[in-house]
Amino acid sequence: MTLSGSYALSSRLRVAALVPYRRIVSPKKDLTSGDRYFRHFSGVGDLIVAGTYLPFTSMGRGMNLALTAGARLPTGDANPDHDWGYGISRDPVLQTGYGTVDPVWGVSGGAWHGRLSTTATVAGRVSGGENVYGYRYSNEVQSQLGLRYRFSDRVSAGLSSAYLKSWHDVDQQVMVGNTGGEWLYGIPEVTFSAAGVQLDVSMQFPLYYFINGGQLMSQSILTTGLRFDVTQPAMNFFSVNRAELSPLAQSGTALTKLLPADLSNLGGSGEWRLIEFMSRQCHACREFEPKLRNFASRHGSLFVAQIDIFDYSAESLKPYAIESTPTMILFGPDGQPVARVEGTDLAKIEAALATNP
C-alpha cells in the first residue's frame, strides 16, 4: 500500500511524497529439517520525495511535458538478517527499505484530442551504493505508453503497456544470480470519479519477461487505488458582465457556469459574445482563466463565458470544429462568428473587436 500526496507550489512546479507500506507472507522450506514454514514481515518502507517541473502545458494544442527529480530516502528496515526459527536467514527481498539514498528521475508527456488522451513516461532509480549490511540494489528503469478515453466526467478507461528493466543486485561484492530481469506488461484500467474521490482499478498481464534465476512470476496483478482531492476546486466556468448579475458577480468574484441546452445557437442574442471552449483536464485553460477574467472586466459590454466540451457530445460540438482546448470564438450581434483563436492569444480578439465597433 502506498500513501501519496502532492502540493502545487505554482502552476509549473509541484512537490510530492510517497510512503509505502509492505506486508509480506512468504513460504520457506528448511533444507536441514525439511520443515515448511511461513515468514511474516511488514513495515513502512523508504520515503520517496520528488519535485516536478512543467516546462509547458498545452501550449494551446493539448500537450504537456513534466520533468521529475528526487530521491528514495532510507526510512525503512534494510536489515537482511533474520532468525525465522531455524537460524539466521539472509534475505534482502523481504526488507521494506534499501538503506541508501537513491536518486530517482522521470520524464513524462501527454497529449489529448477531445476525449482521447495519450501518455508516455520514462522513469528510473539509480543505486546509491552498498548499505551498511553490504548489500547493493541494482539500477532500474521503467517506461510506459498509454491511451485513455473519457466517456464522461465520471468514467474513463485506458489501455497501456509498461516495460521494466533491472540489473543484478550485489551482496557483499558478490552478484546475486536470482535478481533482475525485464518485464513487459499489458494494463487495461478503468477510473470512476465523483465528488472529489477517484477510484482506479487496473489489471497487469505479463506479455513478455526474461528473469534471472528462479524468481516467481505472477500471471496477473490487480491494482486498486483511491485518490482524494482536498484542495479548493478550481472555478473554471463563468459568465460575467451580464446585467442580471450582482456587482460582486460582475467583478468576477462569483462565477456561474454556462450550460446551454442547445449549442446550435450560441450567438444570435443581439450582443457580442466571446465563448471559450475548454475542459477541466486542460492545464492551459486553468492557467489562462485569470487572463480571461481580466479581459472580461475590461470589456463591460461583452458577454464572456466558458463551455466545457465534456458536457456535450461530439455531434453537438461538430459545428464549431473544436480540435484543441482552449479555443475561443467571438460572435457578433447577428450571431455570426467574427474571430476564432485556437489557444490563448487575446490580442486577436482585441483586434477583431477594434475593427468591428
C-alpha positions as CSV (number, residue, x, y, z in Angstrom):
1,M,0.0,0.0,0.0
2,T,1.3,3.5,-0.9
3,L,0.1,6.7,0.6
4,S,1.0,9.7,-1.6
5,G,0.4,13.4,-1.6
6,S,1.4,16.3,-3.7
7,Y,1.4,20.1,-3.4
8,A,1.5,22.7,-6.2
9,L,3.9,25.5,-5.4
10,S,2.9,27.2,-8.7
11,S,1.2,26.3,-11.9
12,R,4.6,24.8,-13.2
13,L,6.2,23.4,-10.0
14,R,4.9,20.8,-7.6
15,V,6.4,18.6,-4.9
16,A,5.2,15.1,-3.9
17,A,6.0,12.4,-1.3
18,L,5.2,8.7,-1.3
19,V,5.1,6.5,1.8
20,P,4.9,2.7,1.0
21,Y,3.8,0.1,3.5
22,R,4.5,-3.6,2.8
23,R,3.2,-6.8,4.4
24,I,4.8,-10.0,3.1
25,V,3.9,-13.6,3.8
26,S,6.5,-15.9,2.2
27,P,6.7,-19.8,2.5
28,K,10.1,-21.3,3.1
29,K,11.4,-24.9,3.5
30,D,14.3,-25.6,5.9
31,L,16.9,-27.6,3.9
32,T,18.2,-29.3,7.1
33,S,15.0,-30.4,8.8
34,G,12.7,-30.4,5.8
35,D,10.1,-28.4,7.7
36,R,8.0,-25.9,5.8
37,Y,7.1,-22.6,7.5
38,F,5.9,-19.1,6.7
39,R,7.9,-15.9,7.2
40,H,5.9,-12.8,8.1
41,F,7.4,-9.3,7.5
42,S,5.8,-5.9,7.5
43,G,6.6,-2.2,8.0
44,V,6.8,1.2,6.5
45,G,9.2,1.3,3.5
46,D,11.5,4.0,2.2
47,L,10.1,7.5,1.7
48,I,10.2,8.9,-1.8
49,V,10.3,12.7,-2.3
50,A,10.4,14.4,-5.6
51,G,9.8,17.7,-7.4
52,T,8.2,18.0,-10.8
53,Y,8.6,20.9,-13.2
54,L,6.3,21.5,-16.1
55,P,8.2,23.4,-18.9
56,F,4.9,23.8,-20.8
57,T,1.4,22.7,-20.5
58,S,-1.0,22.6,-23.5
59,M,0.5,25.5,-25.5
60,G,-2.9,25.7,-27.0
61,R,-2.6,22.4,-28.7
62,G,-3.4,19.9,-25.9
63,M,0.1,18.8,-24.9
64,N,2.2,18.8,-21.8
65,L,5.6,17.8,-20.5
66,A,6.9,17.1,-17.0
67,L,10.4,16.6,-15.6
68,T,10.8,14.9,-12.2
69,A,13.8,14.5,-9.9
70,G,14.0,13.3,-6.3
71,A,15.4,10.7,-4.0
72,R,14.4,7.5,-2.2
73,L,15.3,8.0,1.5
74,P,16.4,5.1,3.8
75,T,13.5,5.2,6.2
76,G,12.5,1.5,6.0
77,D,14.1,-1.6,7.6
78,A,17.0,-2.7,5.4
79,N,18.5,-5.4,7.7
80,P,18.6,-8.7,5.6
81,D,19.5,-10.9,8.5
82,H,16.6,-12.5,10.4
83,D,16.1,-15.6,12.6
84,W,12.9,-17.2,11.4
85,G,13.2,-20.1,14.0
86,Y,15.8,-22.1,12.0
87,G,18.9,-19.9,12.4
88,I,19.9,-16.7,10.6
89,S,18.5,-16.3,7.1
90,R,19.8,-13.6,4.9
91,D,17.0,-12.5,2.5
92,P,17.0,-8.8,1.4
93,V,13.9,-9.4,-0.8
94,L,11.8,-9.4,2.4
95,Q,13.0,-6.0,3.6
96,T,11.0,-2.8,3.4
97,G,13.9,-0.5,2.9
98,Y,17.1,-0.2,0.7
99,G,19.3,1.5,3.3
100,T,20.7,4.0,0.8
101,V,19.9,7.4,-0.7
102,D,18.9,6.5,-4.2
103,P,18.3,9.3,-6.8
104,V,15.1,8.9,-8.8
105,W,14.2,10.7,-12.0
106,G,11.4,10.8,-14.6
107,V,10.2,12.4,-17.9
108,S,6.6,12.2,-18.9
109,G,4.5,13.8,-21.6
110,G,0.9,13.7,-22.8
111,A,-1.4,14.9,-25.5
112,W,-5.1,15.0,-25.8
113,H,-7.6,15.4,-28.6
114,G,-11.0,15.9,-27.3
115,R,-11.9,12.9,-25.1
116,L,-8.9,10.8,-26.1
117,S,-5.5,11.3,-24.4
118,T,-2.1,9.6,-24.8
119,T,0.7,9.5,-22.3
120,A,4.4,8.4,-22.3
121,T,6.6,8.1,-19.3
122,V,10.2,7.0,-18.6
123,A,11.5,6.8,-15.0
124,G,14.4,5.3,-13.2
125,R,16.2,4.8,-9.9
126,V,20.0,5.0,-9.6
127,S,21.7,2.8,-7.0
128,G,23.1,4.7,-4.0
129,G,25.8,2.1,-3.4
130,E,26.1,-0.5,-0.6
131,N,24.1,-0.1,2.5
132,V,25.5,-0.8,6.0
133,Y,24.8,-4.5,5.6
134,G,26.9,-4.8,2.5
135,Y,24.0,-5.1,0.1
136,R,23.6,-3.0,-3.1
137,Y,20.4,-2.9,-5.0
138,S,20.7,-2.6,-8.8
139,N,19.7,0.3,-11.0
140,E,16.2,0.1,-12.6
141,V,14.3,1.8,-15.3
142,Q,10.6,1.8,-16.3
143,S,8.7,3.1,-19.3
144,Q,5.0,3.2,-20.1
145,L,2.8,4.1,-23.1
146,G,-0.9,4.6,-22.7
147,L,-4.2,5.6,-24.3
148,R,-7.2,6.8,-22.3
149,Y,-10.7,7.7,-23.4
150,R,-13.0,9.8,-21.2
151,F,-16.6,8.6,-21.6
152,S,-18.0,11.3,-19.2
153,D,-16.9,13.3,-16.2
154,R,-17.3,10.2,-14.0
155,V,-15.9,7.4,-16.1
156,S,-12.8,6.8,-18.2
157,A,-10.9,3.8,-19.4
158,G,-7.4,3.2,-20.7
159,L,-5.0,0.6,-22.1
160,S,-1.3,0.9,-21.6
161,S,1.9,-1.1,-21.9
162,A,4.7,-1.0,-19.3
163,Y,8.4,-2.1,-19.6
164,L,10.6,-2.7,-16.6
165,K,14.3,-3.5,-16.5
166,S,16.6,-4.1,-13.6
167,W,20.1,-5.5,-13.2
168,H,21.7,-7.8,-10.7
169,D,22.0,-6.9,-7.1
170,V,25.3,-7.3,-5.3
171,D,25.6,-8.9,-1.8
172,Q,29.0,-8.2,-0.1
173,Q,30.6,-7.7,-3.5
174,V,29.1,-11.0,-4.9
175,M,26.5,-10.8,-7.7
176,V,23.1,-12.2,-6.7
177,G,22.1,-14.5,-9.5
178,N,18.3,-14.6,-8.9
179,T,17.8,-10.8,-9.1
180,G,17.0,-8.6,-12.0
181,G,15.5,-9.1,-15.4
182,E,13.0,-7.5,-17.8
183,W,9.2,-7.5,-18.0
184,L,6.6,-6.2,-20.4
185,Y,3.0,-5.8,-19.2
186,G,-0.3,-5.0,-20.8
187,I,-2.5,-3.0,-18.5
188,P,-6.3,-2.3,-19.0
189,E,-7.7,0.1,-16.5
190,V,-10.8,2.0,-15.6
191,T,-11.4,5.1,-13.4
192,F,-14.5,6.3,-11.6
193,S,-14.8,9.8,-10.3
194,A,-17.3,11.6,-8.1
195,A,-17.4,14.4,-5.5
196,G,-13.6,14.7,-5.3
197,V,-12.9,11.0,-5.0
198,Q,-11.3,8.9,-7.7
199,L,-11.2,5.1,-7.8
200,D,-8.7,3.5,-10.1
201,V,-8.8,-0.3,-11.0
202,S,-6.2,-1.9,-13.3
203,M,-5.0,-5.4,-14.1
204,Q,-1.5,-6.1,-15.3
205,F,-0.8,-9.1,-17.6
206,P,2.7,-10.2,-18.5
207,L,3.2,-10.1,-22.2
208,Y,6.9,-10.9,-22.1
209,Y,9.5,-11.5,-19.4
210,F,13.1,-12.7,-19.1
211,I,14.1,-13.0,-15.4
212,N,17.3,-14.1,-13.8
213,G,17.4,-17.2,-11.6
214,G,14.4,-18.9,-10.0
215,Q,12.2,-15.9,-9.4
216,L,8.4,-16.3,-9.0
217,M,6.3,-14.7,-11.7
218,S,2.6,-13.6,-11.2
219,Q,0.2,-14.4,-14.0
220,S,-1.7,-11.2,-13.2
221,I,-1.5,-8.3,-10.8
222,L,-4.7,-6.5,-9.6
223,T,-4.2,-2.9,-8.5
224,T,-6.7,-0.6,-6.9
225,G,-6.3,2.9,-5.7
226,L,-8.3,5.8,-4.2
227,R,-7.5,9.5,-4.7
228,F,-8.9,12.3,-2.7
229,D,-8.9,15.9,-3.8
230,V,-8.6,18.0,-0.7
231,T,-7.9,21.3,-2.5
232,Q,-10.3,24.0,-3.2
233,P,-12.0,23.2,-6.5
234,A,-10.9,25.3,-9.4
235,M,-13.7,27.6,-10.6
236,N,-13.3,27.1,-14.3
237,F,-16.8,28.0,-15.5
238,F,-18.0,31.5,-15.6
239,S,-20.1,34.2,-17.4
240,V,-19.6,37.8,-16.4
241,N,-20.7,41.2,-17.3
242,R,-24.4,40.2,-17.6
243,A,-26.9,42.8,-16.4
244,E,-28.7,40.5,-14.1
245,L,-25.6,39.6,-12.2
246,S,-24.8,41.3,-8.9
247,P,-21.9,43.8,-8.7
248,L,-20.0,41.1,-6.8
249,A,-20.6,38.7,-9.6
250,Q,-19.7,41.2,-12.3
251,S,-16.3,41.7,-10.6
252,G,-15.5,38.1,-11.4
253,T,-15.6,37.0,-7.7
254,A,-18.6,34.8,-8.1
255,L,-18.7,32.8,-11.3
256,T,-21.5,30.8,-13.0
257,K,-21.3,28.0,-15.5
258,L,-22.7,28.5,-19.0
259,L,-24.6,25.3,-19.8
260,P,-27.0,25.9,-22.7
261,A,-29.3,23.1,-23.6
262,D,-28.6,23.5,-27.3
263,L,-25.2,24.6,-28.7
264,S,-26.6,25.4,-32.1
265,N,-27.4,29.0,-31.2
266,L,-24.5,30.3,-29.1
267,G,-24.7,33.6,-30.9
268,G,-27.8,35.4,-32.3
269,S,-28.7,37.1,-29.0
270,G,-28.1,40.7,-30.3
271,E,-24.9,41.1,-28.2
272,W,-21.2,40.5,-28.7
273,R,-20.2,37.1,-27.2
274,L,-16.8,35.6,-26.5
275,I,-17.1,31.8,-25.9
276,E,-14.2,29.8,-24.7
277,F,-14.4,26.1,-25.3
278,M,-12.3,24.4,-22.6
279,S,-12.1,21.3,-20.4
280,R,-11.5,20.5,-16.8
281,Q,-8.4,18.5,-17.7
282,C,-6.8,21.3,-19.7
283,H,-3.8,22.8,-17.8
284,A,-3.6,25.7,-20.2
285,C,-7.3,26.5,-19.7
286,R,-6.7,26.8,-15.9
287,E,-3.6,28.9,-16.4
288,F,-5.5,31.1,-18.9
289,E,-8.5,31.8,-16.7
290,P,-7.1,34.8,-14.7
291,K,-6.3,36.5,-18.0
292,L,-9.7,35.8,-19.4
293,R,-11.3,37.2,-16.2
294,N,-9.2,40.4,-16.5
295,F,-10.2,40.6,-20.2
296,A,-13.9,40.3,-19.4
297,S,-13.6,43.0,-16.7
298,R,-12.1,45.4,-19.2
299,H,-14.9,44.8,-21.7
300,G,-18.0,45.5,-19.8
301,S,-20.4,45.3,-22.7
302,L,-19.0,41.9,-23.9
303,F,-20.6,38.7,-22.7
304,V,-17.8,36.2,-21.8
305,A,-18.4,32.6,-21.0
306,Q,-16.7,29.2,-20.8
307,I,-18.2,25.9,-22.1
308,D,-16.7,22.6,-21.0
309,I,-16.6,20.3,-24.0
310,F,-17.1,17.2,-21.8
311,D,-20.6,18.3,-21.1
312,Y,-21.6,17.8,-24.7
313,S,-21.4,15.1,-27.3
314,A,-19.0,15.2,-30.2
315,E,-22.0,15.6,-32.6
316,S,-23.2,18.8,-30.8
317,L,-19.7,20.2,-30.9
318,K,-19.2,19.4,-34.6
319,P,-20.4,22.7,-36.0
320,Y,-17.7,24.5,-34.0
321,A,-14.8,22.2,-35.1
322,I,-13.1,22.1,-31.7
323,E,-9.8,20.3,-32.2
324,S,-7.9,21.6,-29.1
325,T,-8.6,23.5,-25.9
326,P,-8.7,26.3,-25.2
327,T,-10.5,27.6,-28.4
328,M,-12.2,31.0,-28.4
329,I,-14.9,32.1,-30.8
330,L,-16.1,35.7,-31.0
331,F,-19.7,36.1,-32.1
332,G,-21.1,39.4,-33.4
333,P,-24.6,40.7,-32.6
334,D,-26.0,38.9,-35.6
335,G,-24.8,35.6,-34.2
336,Q,-22.1,35.0,-36.9
337,P,-18.5,34.2,-35.8
338,V,-16.2,37.1,-36.2
339,A,-12.9,35.7,-35.0
340,R,-11.6,32.3,-33.9
341,V,-8.5,31.7,-31.8
342,E,-7.1,28.2,-31.0
343,G,-5.0,29.0,-27.9
344,T,-4.8,31.9,-25.6
345,D,-4.0,34.9,-27.9
346,L,-6.4,37.6,-26.7
347,A,-4.7,40.2,-28.9
348,K,-6.5,38.7,-31.9
349,I,-9.8,39.1,-30.1
350,E,-8.9,42.6,-29.2
351,A,-8.1,43.3,-32.9
352,A,-11.4,41.8,-34.0
353,L,-13.4,44.0,-31.6
354,A,-11.5,47.1,-32.6
355,T,-12.3,46.6,-36.3
356,N,-15.9,45.8,-35.6
357,P,-17.2,48.6,-33.4
